Amino acid sequence: DALPISWGVTVLMCIQMMPISLPLLSLLGFSLKQSLVGIVLAVAGHTTIWNTLHPDMHGLPAVPFSVGPPSEPFAFLRSTAYFKWIYAHHEGHHVAGGIKNYNVCCPGTDYLLGTFMSEEKWRPMVRPRPIPAEPVLV
């Protein structure tokens, strides 16, 4: 679940967007070139933000350019109210058994698709972690 988005997956996401986006963008008057550039830029932005925020949410290291869209361009977002809000939203995804609050970068999509669960509903579902009797050495 916390794996970074690789370059290969980024390309697949661009290809996946084309059957839906190209006809719609054409109807809106965009040329094929403009549409392709828009799709690539949108997917690049999304995957870069994902790789910046999602691994960090799980305590994983930053994603280097050699693996996929790198974490560093948007690293400043980690200390913002936006990140704190989507972090809480994403916590709900894991607490609710992975069936709610899917979208890490654009949580508004969960409102549109009916997969949103408010914090007041998922927070009581959090199970307390037992405190070990003795310190655990790692």
N, C-alpha and C positions, 0 to 999 in steps of 0.2 A: 504493500500500500504506500509506503513512503519512498519508493524508488524514484530517482530523478527521471525526467523525461529526456531520453537520448536524442541524438540527431536523427536516427532512423525513425523513431516514433514521431518526431516533429515533421518529417517529410510525409509520413503516412497521414498525419492530421491534416496537412495541406491538401493532399489528394482526396481525403474523405470530405473536405469542405466543398470541393468543386461541383459535384452533381447538384447540390442544393443552392450554393451561392452563385455560381455562374449564371444560371437562368434568371435568378432574382435580380442580380446586379445589372444584367443586360436589360431587363424590363425597366430598371431605374435609369437607364441611359449611359451606363458605364461601358467603356470599350473592354475588349478581352484583356488587353495589356493592363489597363487600370484595375480591372477585377483581380487578375492574378497577383499584381503587386499588393493590392489591398488584403487579399487572403494571406499571402506570405507574411506581410507585416503584422496582421492581427494574430496569426498563429505564433509568430516569433515573439511578440509581446506577451502573449498568454503563457507560452512555455517558459519564457525567461522569468516572469513573475512567479509561476508555479515553482520553478527550480530555486527561486530565492526564498520563498516562504515555506513550502511544504516540507522539505528535508529539515529545515530549521525547527519546525513545529515538533518534529520527532527526534530532535537532538542529533541529527546527522550532519556531517560536514558540508561545506559549500560545494556546489557542483562546478567542476572545472570545465573550461571550453573544450577540452579533449573528450569529454563525456557527452555533453549536450549544451543547450543554451545555458550560459554561465550565470551563477548566482549574483555576482558582484555588481552588475549595473543597477540593480534595484535593492541592494542590501540596506540602504537607508530606510526602506519601508518597514523593516523589522522593529523599529522603535516608535512607530506611529500608532495613533488611535485606530487607524484602518487595520493594521496588523492585529492589534489586540482584539478588535471586533471579529475579524475572520478567524482568529485563533480560537475564540470561544465558540464560534459557529462550527468550526471543524471538530472541536472536542465533542460536540453533540453528535457528530457523525459516528465517532467511535463508541460513545456511550449508548447510542440508540441501535447498536448492532450493525452499523454500516448501511442502514436502509433509509437514512435521512441525512440532510445537510451535506450533499455530495460536493458542491462546488467550492473549491478552496479560494480561487481568485475572484470570482464574481458570485457571491452568495445570493444575489438577487434572482439568479436563475432558479434557485430552489423555491422561491416564492412563486415564480411563474409556472413551474412544473409540479407543484404540490408536494415537493419533497422537503419542505422546510419544517423544522421542529424548533420551537422557541426554547430559549435557555430555561425558562421557568418550568417547562415540561421535562426536559432531559436532565437538568441538574439534580433533581431528587433521585434519579436512577443511578447516580454515581455511587459505586461501592467503595467504602473506605478500605484503604490498604492496611494490612496488618503491620504493626510495628514489630520488627524482629527483637527478640529478647537480648541478643548479642549483636554487636556490630558485624556487618557482613564485609569480609575482605575481598576485594576484587583483584 
